[in-house]
């Protein structure tokens, strides 16, 4: 989730829903001036994050884990955004977060998935990196060059949305989305692209679908009903 003082390098419509949390997390990229972005990045503070596109095959359909951001930011945060209007469309994004000191990006992605969604997953492949620049809306207000590595992951265990009370300040709800609809439902451009890549991958690798024996509670029919776990 990225601070509210994000630079104009990102499209204006992609800024909606950003929350001013000190831990910068949310991604959007696709800068039209990538050469300039690289030159600027050499002079900036850098942040490295990682996230996951977690898939699960149920009822002959692929589902993707996503998180819904809280509509109100933390009250004590400076420059807090105004509360979202009642009935506002939820902001959906992928689980992700900063890579801790000494931590590998993949380990960070797996950890963030577990913390923000309540499920554990395993690596399938790396999908790519998302790069952008934002301006910190707290403290030194420095420009920060951020890289977010995204991994395609497969569900192993756990119940979706089984997160700690402390995590509710960052995650209103975690839920399954139909992978085929994910690019339309996610809020930010860089994450939409990762969802498209994930869909392309499973289309090209039909053997990735988990065997029926791995899902003893699977119910035939109702393909649009999301798994409860």
Residue, then its C-alpha position, 0 to 999 in steps of 0.5 A: x500500500x503506497x503513501x498518498x504522495x505518489x508522483x505523477x509518473x503513475x496514471x491519475x486514475x491509478x492513484x485512487x484508493x492509496x492509503x498513507x501507511x508508512x510501509x509502502x506496499x501497493x504497485x502500479x507501473x507502466x511509466x511512459x518515460x522509463x528511461x527518465x525513470x531509470x536516471x531518476x532512480x540512480x539518485x533516489x532512495x530505493x525500496x524493494x517489495x515482493x508479492x504473490x498471485x496465489x491461484x487455486x483450482x476448484x470446480x474446474x476453474x482457477x481462483x486468485x487470492x486478493x485483498x480488499x483495502x480498508x476504506x478509512x486510513x489510520x486516524x493518526x497518520x498525517x495527510x490522511x485521505x478522506x474516508x471513502x463514500x458509503x457504498x464506494x467500490x472496494x479497492x482490490x489488490x494483490x498481497x505484497x509488502x517490503x522485503x525485510x533486511x536479509x530476507x529473499x524476495x520470494x520468502x517475503x512474498x510467501x510471508x506477505x501472502x500468509x500475513x495478509x490472506x491467511x493462506x500458505x502457498x508454494x512457488x510456481x514461477x516468477x511473473x515479473x517486476x513492477x517499478x514506479x516512483x512515489x514521494x513519501x508523505x511523511x518524514x523527509x518526503x523523499x522521492x523513492x524508487x520502488x521495485x515490486x517482484x511478483x511471483x505466481x504461487x499455488x495454494x497449499x493450505x489455510x482459510x482465506x481471510x484468516x488474518x490477525x486483528x492487527x492486520x485489519x488496519x491494512x486488510x479489510x478482507x481477503x477473498x477469492x476472485x475468478x482469475x479470468x475476471x481478476x484483471x478487471x477487478x484489481x484496482x492498479x495497472x501493474x497488478x492487472x498486468x500480473x493477473x493477465x500474465x498468470x492467466x496466460x501461464x495457466x492457459x499454457x500449462x493446463x497440467x498446473x491444475x491440482x489433481x482432484x485428490x487434492x481437493x476432497x471437499x470439491x463439489x461438482x457444479x456451481x463453477x462460479x462459487x468461490x472456495x470457502x478456504 
